[in-house]
Amino acid sequence: MAPRHKITDELNASKQDELIVEIINGRSFADVGRQLAISDSAVRRWWKTIPDDRRILVTARAKQAAELAEKREAADMIVSDGDDIDNDLRWLVKRLRRSIEAVGADDDKLLELAQMREMRMQLMDIGKVRGMFNNKIDVSINLASSPQFILLRQIILTVLDRHPEAKADFLAEMGQMQVLEHARQ
């Protein structure tokens, strides 16, 4: 029977995964122990029970989630900037209508209309650029660090352990594709 640990008993799997990522990113066992009111040696014992495969998978998931959040934030920023452009164009069109109706023979109004026409053209150009960005936002995920691919690779390697000749061929192919970064040998 495996030894019991306070961390395993009291923290759910997602909290344990968070701790794994924090420790891999440099958080000390002592700091984790202080937070959980246990000794750093108890944290170290828990850490030794975590298989390398789980550490790799948890880290890959955290990295993927962080990259996705960063890309979503960038996309949201582009979209929100577009709202300002849309609002500016609406304001300008309303102002143009009022000025055209009131222009008459007033030279100052004609100058104002010319300036608004120039502003409208600039806003339209900015809107076109924004439209190009909105249509071309792509999210790409590196297959080699994808948690699903790491899990699939582990399953394949486990099965191939039973067939050494096939495993050698498989590892050679994976090496050429440069997806062996975390594979066990």
C-alpha positions as CSV (number, residue, x, y, z in Angstrom):
1,M,0.0,0.0,0.0
2,A,1.3,3.4,-0.9
3,P,2.2,5.8,1.9
4,R,-0.4,8.5,2.6
5,H,0.4,12.2,2.5
6,K,-1.5,15.2,3.9
7,I,-1.3,16.8,0.4
8,T,-2.9,13.8,-1.3
9,D,-5.6,13.5,1.4
10,E,-6.6,17.1,1.8
11,L,-6.1,18.6,-1.7
12,N,-8.1,17.7,-4.8
13,A,-6.4,16.8,-8.0
14,S,-6.5,20.3,-9.5
15,K,-4.9,21.9,-6.4
16,Q,-2.2,19.2,-6.5
17,D,-1.7,20.0,-10.2
18,E,-1.3,23.7,-9.3
19,L,1.3,22.8,-6.7
20,I,3.2,20.7,-9.2
21,V,3.4,23.6,-11.7
22,E,4.4,26.0,-8.9
23,I,7.2,23.7,-7.7
24,I,8.4,23.1,-11.3
25,N,8.4,26.9,-11.8
26,G,10.7,27.3,-8.7
27,R,8.5,27.5,-5.6
28,S,10.4,25.9,-2.7
29,F,9.2,22.9,-0.7
30,A,9.5,25.0,2.4
31,D,7.2,27.7,1.0
32,V,4.6,25.1,0.1
33,G,5.0,23.5,3.5
34,R,4.4,26.8,5.3
35,Q,1.3,27.4,3.2
36,L,-0.1,24.0,4.0
37,A,1.1,23.9,7.6
38,I,3.3,20.9,7.1
39,S,7.1,20.3,7.0
40,D,9.1,20.8,3.8
41,S,10.2,17.2,4.1
42,A,6.5,16.1,3.9
43,V,6.2,18.1,0.7
44,R,9.4,16.5,-0.6
45,R,8.1,13.0,0.2
46,W,4.8,13.8,-1.6
47,W,6.8,15.2,-4.6
48,K,8.8,11.9,-4.9
49,T,5.5,10.0,-5.3
50,I,4.5,11.9,-8.4
51,P,5.5,10.1,-11.6
52,D,7.5,12.0,-14.2
53,D,4.7,11.4,-16.7
54,R,2.2,13.2,-14.6
55,R,4.6,16.1,-14.0
56,I,5.1,16.5,-17.7
57,L,1.4,16.2,-18.5
58,V,0.4,18.8,-15.8
59,T,3.2,21.2,-16.9
60,A,2.1,20.9,-20.6
61,R,-1.5,21.6,-19.7
62,A,-0.6,24.6,-17.6
63,K,1.7,26.0,-20.4
64,Q,-1.1,25.4,-23.0
65,A,-3.7,27.2,-20.9
66,A,-1.3,30.1,-20.3
67,E,-0.6,30.4,-24.0
68,L,-4.3,30.3,-24.9
69,A,-5.1,32.9,-22.3
70,E,-2.4,35.2,-23.7
71,K,-3.7,34.8,-27.3
72,R,-7.3,35.4,-26.1
73,E,-6.2,38.6,-24.3
74,A,-4.5,39.8,-27.5
75,A,-7.6,39.0,-29.6
76,D,-9.9,40.8,-27.0
77,M,-7.7,43.9,-27.2
78,I,-7.9,44.0,-31.0
79,V,-11.7,43.6,-30.9
80,S,-12.1,46.2,-28.2
81,D,-10.0,48.7,-30.1
82,G,-12.4,48.1,-33.0
83,D,-15.3,49.2,-30.8
84,D,-13.7,52.6,-30.4
85,I,-13.3,52.9,-34.2
86,D,-16.9,52.0,-34.7
87,N,-18.0,54.5,-32.1
88,D,-15.8,57.2,-33.6
89,L,-17.2,56.6,-37.1
90,R,-20.8,56.8,-35.8
91,W,-20.0,60.1,-34.0
92,L,-18.3,61.5,-37.2
93,V,-21.2,60.5,-39.5
94,K,-23.7,62.2,-37.1
95,R,-21.6,65.3,-37.0
96,L,-21.2,65.4,-40.7
97,R,-24.9,65.2,-41.2
98,R,-25.5,68.2,-38.9
99,S,-22.7,70.2,-40.5
100,I,-24.0,69.5,-44.0
101,E,-27.5,70.6,-43.1
102,A,-26.1,73.9,-41.5
103,V,-23.4,74.7,-44.0
104,G,-25.1,77.3,-46.3
105,A,-22.5,79.9,-47.5
106,D,-20.4,79.8,-44.4
107,D,-16.7,79.3,-45.2
108,D,-15.8,78.1,-41.7
109,K,-18.4,75.4,-42.1
110,L,-16.9,74.4,-45.4
111,L,-13.4,74.1,-43.8
112,E,-14.9,72.0,-41.0
113,L,-16.5,69.7,-43.5
114,A,-13.2,69.2,-45.3
115,Q,-11.5,68.4,-42.0
116,M,-14.2,65.9,-41.1
117,R,-14.0,64.3,-44.6
118,E,-10.2,63.8,-44.0
119,M,-10.9,62.4,-40.5
120,R,-13.5,60.0,-41.9
121,M,-11.0,58.7,-44.5
122,Q,-8.4,58.1,-41.8
123,L,-10.9,56.3,-39.6
124,M,-12.0,54.2,-42.6
125,D,-8.4,53.2,-43.2
126,I,-7.9,52.2,-39.5
127,G,-11.2,50.2,-39.7
128,K,-9.9,48.3,-42.8
129,V,-6.7,47.4,-40.9
130,R,-8.7,46.3,-37.9
131,G,-10.9,44.2,-40.2
132,M,-7.8,42.5,-41.6
133,F,-6.7,41.6,-38.1
134,N,-10.1,40.3,-37.0
135,N,-10.2,38.0,-40.0
136,K,-6.8,36.6,-39.5
137,I,-6.5,35.8,-35.7
138,D,-5.2,32.2,-35.5
139,V,-4.5,30.2,-32.4
140,S,-1.8,27.6,-32.9
141,I,-0.8,24.9,-30.5
142,N,2.5,23.2,-30.5
143,L,1.7,19.5,-30.9
144,A,4.9,18.4,-29.1
145,S,3.8,20.2,-25.9
146,S,0.1,19.4,-26.2
147,P,-1.1,17.5,-23.1
148,Q,-3.3,15.2,-25.3
149,F,-0.4,14.4,-27.5
150,I,1.9,13.7,-24.6
151,L,-0.7,11.3,-23.1
152,L,-1.1,9.6,-26.5
153,R,2.7,9.3,-26.9
154,Q,3.0,7.7,-23.5
155,I,0.3,5.2,-24.3
156,I,2.0,4.3,-27.6
157,L,5.4,3.9,-25.9
158,T,3.8,1.7,-23.3
159,V,2.3,-0.6,-25.9
160,L,5.5,-0.5,-28.0
161,D,7.5,-1.7,-24.9
162,R,6.0,-5.1,-25.7
163,H,7.5,-4.9,-29.3
164,P,11.1,-3.7,-29.1
165,E,11.7,-3.8,-32.9
166,A,8.7,-1.7,-33.6
167,K,9.6,0.7,-30.8
168,A,13.0,1.4,-32.3
169,D,11.4,2.3,-35.6
170,F,8.7,4.4,-33.9
171,L,11.3,6.3,-31.8
172,A,13.4,7.0,-34.9
173,E,10.4,8.4,-36.7
174,M,9.4,10.5,-33.7
175,G,13.0,11.8,-33.4
176,Q,12.8,13.0,-37.0
177,M,9.6,14.8,-36.3
178,Q,11.2,16.4,-33.2
179,V,8.5,15.3,-30.8
180,L,10.6,13.2,-28.5
181,E,11.4,16.0,-26.1
182,H,9.7,14.4,-23.1
183,A,9.5,10.8,-24.3
184,R,10.9,8.1,-22.0
185,Q,13.6,6.0,-23.6
